[in-house]
Amino acid sequence: MISFTCDYNEGAHPLILQRLTGTNMQQEPGYGDDSFCLSARRRIRQATQCPDADVHFLVGGTQTNATILDAIVPHYAAVISVESGHIAVHESGAIEHSGHKVVTLPAEEGKLMPQVLRNYLQQFFADPTWPHMAHPKAVYISFPTEYGTIYSKAELTALYAICREYHLKLFVDGARLGYGLASPDADVSLPELAQLCDVFYIGGTKIGALCGEAVVFPKGDAPDNLFTIMKQHGAVMAKGRLLGLQFDTLFTDDLYLRISAHAIAMAQQLQSLFWQHDIPFYITSPTNQQFPILTAAQVQQLQGQVEFEVWQPLPDGRFVTRFATSWATPQAHIDQLRECLEA
């Protein structure tokens, strides 16, 4: 059985495992003050070209989203997301649990369009009763989106300009950031993205690490109480070295983007394979997530041989499915899928 269900089926990149075992008996202080975290912060500041950036390491995506939004959004305020946004759909109400309303807006291929955001904000503040409402103080987007699409530099620039005009923080969920930056369709670099938001994170869990996300405040303006809020969310590891070492490794010799590019190459092969068998796509994704539309017979044909996600049923009886490649997807899995489709 081969699996394309998600991009974190595998453990960690071999270089990370080698460093974990090689430094296992090295004594280090805790809570992110170890030499690995310090080195990883330096490397991330260099990679983002943000010498003053505040960098913090957390364990997973939901924990990171909940913790950072709780830190940057006042207790009386709300955060804006598209309807398909991860915080709105797949995080079990984690943001609401911390007391913040999630306002959802329509998406275009998974993306929040600048004009949609502007229209909402204009209408919201034109309502004389807006002080009675949970008014927005942050905008949440994902790069790539839940549908594998990516924002252009022009779109990010426009969104950030609107956020600054209305005094909102722009937060970019980068759980799959490497897969977005490595896409041939991407016209924004890591340093450019860092200049077009207030805070973002570099996903490790889905890209080569055992676990971990690196939160970056590019301008060095993390909230003064961030460490305390992280503690309240159970988001501070005593053995912070585990996270720091992994990002120190991922940001050595461009490893992060190199292994991200491998996932994109495998996804492009997937895309070609489905097209060769006249299988259409629900949405055109330039990243590691692909959404072919399969008939019920095709789903039945593949199940038992290949693991994938059935995303949603369509009115005509077909199904939108999701196939995800990763930093570790071998060529053999693509070849085996080809054999299954041709059987």
LOBA-659380 format. One record per residue (C-alpha): x, y, z; residue in one letter. Coordinates in steps of 0.05 Angstrom, whole numbers, plus 5000, padded with zeros to 4 digits. Layout:
BEGIN
    x    y    z resn
    X    Y    Z    a
...
end
This chain:
BEGIN
    x    y    z resn
 5000 5000 5000    m
 5027 5068 4981    i
 5000 5133 5010    s
 4987 5202 4982    f
 4940 5221 5039    t
 4983 5278 5067    c
 5053 5308 5069    d
 5072 5285 5138    y
 5067 5209 5132    n
 5142 5202 5139    e
 5185 5217 5200    g
 5243 5265 5189    a
 5297 5278 5139    h
 5359 5233 5150    p
 5404 5293 5163    l
 5359 5315 5221    i
 5361 5245 5251    l
 5436 5243 5244    q
 5444 5309 5282    r
 5394 5288 5335    l
 5432 5225 5351    t
 5500 5258 5342    g
 5484 5312 5393    t
 5441 5270 5439    n
 5488 5272 5500    m
 5506 5346 5491    q
 5480 5386 5550    q
 5440 5447 5532    e
 5396 5498 5569    p
 5321 5493 5560    g
 5263 5535 5535    y
 5295 5556 5469    g
 5359 5584 5498    d
 5402 5527 5472    d
 5457 5534 5420    s
 5414 5500 5366    f
 5357 5549 5373    c
 5405 5608 5373    l
 5438 5582 5310    s
 5371 5568 5276    a
 5348 5639 5291    r
 5411 5667 5259    r
 5401 5624 5197    r
 5327 5643 5190    i
 5344 5717 5197    r
 5395 5709 5142    q
 5347 5670 5097    a
 5291 5721 5106    t
 5339 5781 5103    q
 5308 5806 5167    c
 5366 5817 5216    p
 5320 5843 5271    d
 5268 5788 5265    a
 5239 5754 5327    d
 5238 5679 5316    v
 5202 5629 5361    h
 5195 5554 5355    f
 5129 5518 5367    l
 5108 5446 5357    v
 5051 5443 5308    g
 5006 5484 5262    g
 4942 5487 5303    t
 4981 5504 5366    q
 5018 5558 5328    t
 4956 5589 5297    n
 4919 5590 5363    a
 4978 5618 5403    t
 5000 5672 5355    i
 4930 5697 5340    l
 4915 5699 5414    d
 4978 5741 5422    a
 4965 5791 5366    i
 4889 5797 5369    v
 4858 5835 5428    p
 4808 5796 5470    h
 4750 5837 5443    y
 4767 5828 5369    a
 4760 5780 5311    a
 4804 5751 5257    v
 4785 5747 5183    i
 4795 5682 5143    s
 4767 5653 5080    v
 4712 5601 5089    e
 4760 5545 5072    s
 4815 5571 5118    g
 4847 5520 5164    h
 4828 5560 5227    i
 4756 5562 5203    a
 4747 5489 5185    v
 4799 5440 5211    h
 4822 5465 5278    e
 4763 5445 5322    s
 4747 5517 5340    g
 4816 5529 5371    a
 4814 5603 5355    i
 4743 5611 5384    e
 4766 5571 5444    h
 4815 5627 5460    s
 4758 5678 5455    g
 4766 5705 5385    h
 4712 5704 5333    k
 4731 5679 5263    v
 4697 5719 5208    v
 4696 5681 5143    t
 4695 5711 5073    l
 4686 5678 5005    p
 4749 5652 4971    a
 4772 5650 4900    e
 4808 5584 4889    e
 4823 5583 4963    g
 4850 5654 4965    k
 4825 5717 4999    l
 4821 5768 4944    m
 4841 5840 4962    p
 4776 5870 4936    q
 4735 5821 4977    v
 4772 5842 5039    l
 4765 5916 5023    r
 4691 5910 5009    n
 4679 5874 5075    y
 4718 5925 5116    l
 4683 5984 5082    q
 4615 5954 5095    q
 4633 5935 5167    f
 4657 6004 5188    f
 4601 6039 5149    a
 4551 6005 5196    d
 4540 6054 5253    p
 4530 5996 5301    t
 4599 5966 5289    w
 4623 5981 5360    p
 4572 5929 5382    h
 4607 5876 5340    m
 4671 5837 5346    a
 4711 5880 5299    h
 4770 5851 5260    p
 4841 5862 5282    k
 4877 5810 5241    a
 4874 5775 5174    v
 4894 5702 5168    y
 4916 5671 5102    i
 4955 5608 5083    s
 5012 5603 5034    f
 4997 5556 5000    p
 4922 5553 5011    t
 4881 5492 5030    e
 4873 5480 4956    y
 4947 5484 4940    g
 4941 5552 4907    t
 4990 5609 4920    i
 4984 5684 4926    y
 5022 5727 4876    s
 5067 5782 4900    k
 5016 5832 4874    a
 4960 5800 4914    e
 5002 5798 4978    l
 5022 5870 4968    t
 4950 5892 4959    a
 4926 5852 5020    l
 4981 5880 5064    y
 4966 5951 5041    a
 4893 5942 5061    i
 4912 5913 5128    c
 4957 5972 5143    r
 4903 6021 5121    e
 4853 5990 5170    y
 4905 5975 5224    h
 4899 5900 5219    l
 4955 5850 5228    k
 4968 5803 5169    l
 4986 5732 5192    f
 5010 5681 5141    v
 5002 5607 5158    d
 5064 5575 5127    g
 5052 5502 5146    a
 5069 5485 5073    r
 5110 5547 5059    l
 5167 5511 5026    g
 5121 5478 4976    y
 5093 5546 4958    g
 5160 5580 4950    l
 5188 5522 4909    a
 5130 5523 4860    s
 5148 5545 4789    p
 5087 5591 4793    d
 5113 5629 4853    a
 5135 5700 4840    d
 5151 5717 4912    v
 5214 5697 4951    s
 5221 5684 5025    l
 5251 5753 5038    p
 5196 5786 4998    e
 5141 5748 5034    l
 5173 5770 5100    a
 5164 5843 5080    q
 5091 5833 5060    l
 5062 5811 5127    c
 5067 5824 5202    d
 5080 5752 5223    v
 5087 5685 5188    f
 5113 5617 5203    y
 5157 5568 5168    i
 5127 5498 5170    g
 5173 5441 5189    g
 5123 5387 5207    t
 5102 5378 5135    k
 5171 5392 5106    i
 5225 5347 5133    g
 5220 5356 5209    a
 5194 5308 5260    l
 5153 5367 5285    c
 5158 5441 5291    g
 5141 5509 5263    e
 5185 5571 5264    a
 5146 5635 5277    v
 5177 5698 5248    v
 5161 5770 5266    f
 5202 5802 5210    p
 5205 5871 5241    k
 5225 5846 5310    g
 5160 5870 5340    d
 5133 5807 5373    a
 5086 5822 5431    p
 5124 5834 5496    d
 5082 5780 5530    n
 5090 5728 5475    l
 5131 5679 5517    f
 5078 5681 5572    t
 5022 5669 5522    i
 5062 5611 5493    m
 5067 5582 5562    k
 4993 5590 5573    q
 4980 5551 5509    h
 5028 5496 5528    g
 5070 5518 5469    a
 5139 5523 5503    v
 5181 5460 5501    m
 5229 5449 5559    a
 5275 5413 5510    k
 5271 5468 5458    g
 5334 5440 5427    r
 5291 5389 5391    l
 5259 5444 5350    l
 5320 5488 5342    g
 5364 5433 5317    l
 5314 5413 5264    q
 5308 5484 5236    f
 5382 5494 5241    d
 5390 5433 5196    t
 5334 5452 5149    l
 5365 5521 5138    f
 5435 5495 5125    t
 5456 5489 5052    d
 5386 5508 5028    d
 5359 5440 5050    l
 5289 5467 5064    y
 5276 5492 4993    l
 5314 5434 4960    r
 5269 5381 4991    i
 5208 5424 4979    s
 5226 5426 4905    a
 5228 5350 4904    h
 5155 5348 4928    a
 5136 5396 4872    i
 5171 5353 4820    a
 5133 5292 4844    m
 5067 5330 4843    a
 5079 5352 4772    q
 5088 5280 4753    q
 5023 5264 4788    l
 4988 5318 4750    q
 5014 5293 4683    s
 4995 5222 4701    l
 4922 5240 4715    f
 4918 5282 4652    w
 4945 5223 4611    q
 4886 5182 4636    h
 4836 5238 4619    d
 4823 5251 4693    i
 4805 5325 4704    p
 4821 5368 4764    f
 4775 5405 4811    y
 4826 5462 4816    i
 4893 5474 4784    t
 4945 5470 4839    s
 5018 5489 4827    p
 5042 5459 4892    t
 5045 5390 4925    n
 4970 5380 4934    q
 4931 5355 4873    q
 4855 5349 4868    f
 4835 5300 4813    p
 4762 5285 4801    i
 4750 5210 4802    l
 4689 5169 4784    t
 4662 5121 4836    a
 4691 5064 4795    a
 4760 5097 4795    q
 4757 5108 4870    v
 4739 5035 4880    q
 4794 5014 4832    q
 4848 5051 4871    l
 4825 5038 4942    q
 4861 4979 4971    g
 4923 4995 4931    q
 4933 5070 4942    v
 4914 5113 5001    e
 4886 5182 4985    f
 4833 5229 5011    e
 4763 5234 4985    v
 4754 5309 4991    w
 4681 5319 4972    q
 4625 5287 4930    p
 4600 5322 4868    l
 4526 5325 4845    p
 4541 5280 4785    d
 4566 5223 4829    g
 4640 5236 4820    r
 4688 5254 4876    f
 4739 5308 4887    v
 4800 5273 4916    t
 4866 5297 4943    r
 4934 5267 4929    f
 4992 5300 4966    a
 5066 5289 4953    t
 5120 5306 5004    s
 5194 5319 5012    w
 5202 5243 5016    a
 5157 5217 4961    t
 5197 5166 4921    p
 5193 5157 4846    q
 5171 5086 4858    a
 5105 5110 4887    h
 5089 5150 4825    i
 5106 5090 4782    d
 5063 5044 4825    q
 5004 5092 4819    l
 5013 5092 4744    r
 5008 5016 4744    e
 4944 5020 4786    c
 4912 5069 4737    l
 4931 5026 4678    e
 4906 4961 4708    a
end
